[in-house]
Amino acid sequence: MNKDQVSGKVDQVTGKIKQGVGEAVGNQDLADRGVVDQAKGAVKETWGNVKDAADKNTQDDANDTREKISNKVEDVKNRVNEKIDAVKEQYREKKASDRTA
């Protein structure tokens, strides 16, 4: 495991904690920053995986590994975007309920 993989995992855990605390106390900015940290961590970890794979694999194996990693990055991006959309929807619902109250 290289430093990028470790750093990425730490960023993801830190982001998950920030998101949870932000959601628990109603601080949307903190929750949003937590999601951003998770995405940043996923990118760092993925970069570390690519470097690790390049060191260990043959060219064909490296190509397969890059494809798998690329797909995982896309999955992470989609999950983060879904969370962002959910946060936006919560914000819209709160604004709407505040207007009707």
CYANA upper distance limits for C-alpha pairs under 8 A (distance plus 0.5 A):
  1 MET  CA      5 GLN  CA      6.77
  1 MET  CA      6 VAL  CA      7.52
  1 MET  CA     52 ASP  CA      8.00
  2 ASN  CA      6 VAL  CA      6.98
  2 ASN  CA     48 GLY  CA      6.81
  2 ASN  CA     52 ASP  CA      7.70
  3 LYS  CA      7 SER  CA      6.40
  3 LYS  CA     48 GLY  CA      7.78
  4 ASP  CA      8 GLY  CA      6.37
  4 ASP  CA     44 LYS  CA      6.07
  4 ASP  CA     45 GLU  CA      6.14
  4 ASP  CA     47 TRP  CA      7.32
  4 ASP  CA     48 GLY  CA      5.15
  5 GLN  CA      9 LYS  CA      6.75
  5 GLN  CA     44 LYS  CA      6.93
  5 GLN  CA     45 GLU  CA      4.56
  5 GLN  CA     46 THR  CA      7.58
  5 GLN  CA     47 TRP  CA      7.96
  5 GLN  CA     48 GLY  CA      5.22
  5 GLN  CA     49 ASN  CA      7.07
  6 VAL  CA     10 VAL  CA      6.74
  6 VAL  CA     45 GLU  CA      7.49
  7 SER  CA     11 ASP  CA      6.68
  7 SER  CA     41 GLY  CA      7.56
  7 SER  CA     44 LYS  CA      7.48
  7 SER  CA     45 GLU  CA      7.58
  8 GLY  CA     12 GLN  CA      6.71
  8 GLY  CA     40 LYS  CA      7.75
  8 GLY  CA     41 GLY  CA      4.33
  8 GLY  CA     42 ALA  CA      6.31
  8 GLY  CA     43 VAL  CA      7.55
  8 GLY  CA     44 LYS  CA      5.15
  8 GLY  CA     45 GLU  CA      4.82
  8 GLY  CA     46 THR  CA      8.40
  9 LYS  CA     13 VAL  CA      6.77
  9 LYS  CA     41 GLY  CA      6.48
  9 LYS  CA     42 ALA  CA      7.73
  9 LYS  CA     45 GLU  CA      6.86
 10 VAL  CA     14 THR  CA      6.55
 10 VAL  CA     41 GLY  CA      7.61
 11 ASP  CA     15 GLY  CA      6.43
 11 ASP  CA     37 ASP  CA      6.28
 11 ASP  CA     38 GLN  CA      6.57
 11 ASP  CA     40 LYS  CA      7.53
 11 ASP  CA     41 GLY  CA      5.10
 11 ASP  CA     42 ALA  CA      8.50
 12 GLN  CA     16 LYS  CA      6.63
 12 GLN  CA     37 ASP  CA      6.63
 12 GLN  CA     38 GLN  CA      4.56
 12 GLN  CA     39 ALA  CA      7.66
 12 GLN  CA     40 LYS  CA      8.00
 12 GLN  CA     41 GLY  CA      5.32
 12 GLN  CA     42 ALA  CA      7.08
 13 VAL  CA     17 ILE  CA      6.77
 13 VAL  CA     38 GLN  CA      7.66
 14 THR  CA     18 LYS  CA      6.71
 14 THR  CA     34 GLY  CA      7.71
 14 THR  CA     37 ASP  CA      7.67
 14 THR  CA     38 GLN  CA      8.02
 15 GLY  CA     19 GLN  CA      6.53
 15 GLY  CA     33 ARG  CA      7.64
 15 GLY  CA     34 GLY  CA      4.31
 15 GLY  CA     35 VAL  CA      6.35
 15 GLY  CA     36 VAL  CA      7.61
 15 GLY  CA     37 ASP  CA      5.14
 15 GLY  CA     38 GLN  CA      5.32
 16 LYS  CA     20 GLY  CA      6.64
 16 LYS  CA     34 GLY  CA      6.32
 16 LYS  CA     35 VAL  CA      7.44
 16 LYS  CA     37 ASP  CA      8.49
 16 LYS  CA     38 GLN  CA      7.01
 17 ILE  CA     21 VAL  CA      6.58
 17 ILE  CA     34 GLY  CA      7.54
 18 LYS  CA     22 GLY  CA      6.38
 18 LYS  CA     30 LEU  CA      6.58
 18 LYS  CA     31 ALA  CA      6.31
 18 LYS  CA     33 ARG  CA      7.65
 18 LYS  CA     34 GLY  CA      5.11
 19 GLN  CA     23 GLU  CA      6.56
 19 GLN  CA     30 LEU  CA      6.87
 19 GLN  CA     31 ALA  CA      4.24
 19 GLN  CA     32 ASP  CA      7.06
 19 GLN  CA     33 ARG  CA      7.62
 19 GLN  CA     34 GLY  CA      4.88
 19 GLN  CA     35 VAL  CA      6.70
 20 GLY  CA     24 ALA  CA      6.52
 20 GLY  CA     31 ALA  CA      7.15
 21 VAL  CA     25 VAL  CA      6.66
 21 VAL  CA     27 ASN  CA      8.45
 21 VAL  CA     30 LEU  CA      8.12
 21 VAL  CA     31 ALA  CA      7.53
 22 GLY  CA     26 GLY  CA      6.25
 22 GLY  CA     27 ASN  CA      5.03
 22 GLY  CA     28 GLN  CA      6.36
 22 GLY  CA     29 ASP  CA      7.72
 22 GLY  CA     30 LEU  CA      5.32
 22 GLY  CA     31 ALA  CA      4.77
 22 GLY  CA     32 ASP  CA      8.45
 23 GLU  CA     27 ASN  CA      6.65
 23 GLU  CA     28 GLN  CA      7.00
 23 GLU  CA     30 LEU  CA      8.47
 23 GLU  CA     31 ALA  CA      6.24
 27 ASN  CA     31 ALA  CA      6.91
 28 GLN  CA     32 ASP  CA      6.45
 28 GLN  CA     87 VAL  CA      8.41
 29 ASP  CA     33 ARG  CA      6.66
 30 LEU  CA     34 GLY  CA      6.68
 31 ALA  CA     35 VAL  CA      7.02
 32 ASP  CA     36 VAL  CA      6.88
 32 ASP  CA     84 ILE  CA      8.08
 32 ASP  CA     87 VAL  CA      8.43
 33 ARG  CA     37 ASP  CA      6.64
 34 GLY  CA     38 GLN  CA      6.74
 35 VAL  CA     39 ALA  CA      6.83
 35 VAL  CA     80 VAL  CA      7.30
 35 VAL  CA     83 LYS  CA      8.22
 35 VAL  CA     84 ILE  CA      8.43
 36 VAL  CA     40 LYS  CA      6.63
 37 ASP  CA     41 GLY  CA      6.49
 38 GLN  CA     42 ALA  CA      6.65
 39 ALA  CA     43 VAL  CA      6.82
 39 ALA  CA     76 VAL  CA      7.73
 39 ALA  CA     77 LYS  CA      7.74
 39 ALA  CA     80 VAL  CA      7.34
 40 LYS  CA     44 LYS  CA      6.80
 41 GLY  CA     45 GLU  CA      6.54
 42 ALA  CA     46 THR  CA      6.49
 42 ALA  CA     73 VAL  CA      7.97
 42 ALA  CA     76 VAL  CA      7.82
 43 VAL  CA     47 TRP  CA      6.63
 43 VAL  CA     73 VAL  CA      7.67
 44 LYS  CA     48 GLY  CA      6.73
 45 GLU  CA     49 ASN  CA      6.66
 46 THR  CA     50 VAL  CA      6.72
 46 THR  CA     69 ILE  CA      7.17
 46 THR  CA     73 VAL  CA      7.77
 47 TRP  CA     51 LYS  CA      6.79
 48 GLY  CA     52 ASP  CA      6.54
 49 ASN  CA     53 ALA  CA      6.43
 49 ASN  CA     69 ILE  CA      8.29
 50 VAL  CA     54 ALA  CA      6.54
 50 VAL  CA     65 THR  CA      8.13
 50 VAL  CA     66 ARG  CA      7.08
 50 VAL  CA     69 ILE  CA      8.00
 51 LYS  CA     55 ASP  CA      6.83
 52 ASP  CA     56 LYS  CA      6.86
 53 ALA  CA     57 ASN  CA      6.11
 53 ALA  CA     62 ALA  CA      6.59
 53 ALA  CA     65 THR  CA      7.36
 54 ALA  CA     58 THR  CA      8.18
 54 ALA  CA     62 ALA  CA      6.33
 57 ASN  CA     61 ASP  CA      5.85
 57 ASN  CA     62 ALA  CA      5.88
 58 THR  CA     62 ALA  CA      6.41
 59 GLN  CA     63 ASN  CA      6.73
 60 ASP  CA     64 ASP  CA      6.91
 61 ASP  CA     65 THR  CA      6.55
 62 ALA  CA     66 ARG  CA      6.49
 63 ASN  CA     67 GLU  CA      6.76
 64 ASP  CA     68 LYS  CA      6.82
 65 THR  CA     69 ILE  CA      6.58
 66 ARG  CA     70 SER  CA      6.40
 67 GLU  CA     71 ASN  CA      6.72
 68 LYS  CA     72 LYS  CA      6.78
 69 ILE  CA     73 VAL  CA      6.64
 70 SER  CA     74 GLU  CA      6.80
 71 ASN  CA     75 ASP  CA      6.74
 72 LYS  CA     76 VAL  CA      6.66
 73 VAL  CA     77 LYS  CA      6.61
 74 GLU  CA     78 ASN  CA      6.67
 75 ASP  CA     79 ARG  CA      6.72
 76 VAL  CA     80 VAL  CA      6.63
 77 LYS  CA     81 ASN  CA      6.63
 78 ASN  CA     82 GLU  CA      6.65
 79 ARG  CA     83 LYS  CA      6.81
 80 VAL  CA     84 ILE  CA      6.68
 81 ASN  CA     85 ASP  CA      6.58
 82 GLU  CA     86 ALA  CA      6.67
 83 LYS  CA     87 VAL  CA      6.70
 84 ILE  CA     88 LYS  CA      6.70
 85 ASP  CA     89 GLU  CA      6.62
 86 ALA  CA     90 GLN  CA      6.68
 87 VAL  CA     91 TYR  CA      6.70
 88 LYS  CA     92 ARG  CA      6.70
 89 GLU  CA     93 GLU  CA      6.61
 90 GLN  CA     94 LYS  CA      6.58
 91 TYR  CA     95 LYS  CA      6.67
 92 ARG  CA     96 ALA  CA      6.61
 93 GLU  CA     97 SER  CA      6.61
 94 LYS  CA     98 ASP  CA      6.51
 95 LYS  CA     99 ARG  CA      6.73
 96 ALA  CA    100 THR  CA      6.94
 97 SER  CA    101 ALA  CA      6.63
